[in-house]
């Protein structure tokens, strides 16, 4: 399953289409991912059933299958370090 990558502005402008989609959406700001929207399939517009949440969790797990935890932590620490050094 492929993840769609869009900027915050595009996500906001096209949110209705992303809500109808089955693909996860990585939301970026200045090229860095700030969040991921993982859609659930809904039978009823107002409720998300447990099976739908499990299916969404499975899709998220597949999307994150190639992510190395150590690499992710190192990248996070580097971004925090850079952010702190620019605010001083």
Secondary structure, 3 states (H helix, E strand, C coil): CCCEEEEHHHHHHCHHHHHHCCCCEEEEECCEEEEEECCCCCCECCECCHHHHHHHHHHHHHHCCCCCHHHHHHHHHHHHHHHHHHHC
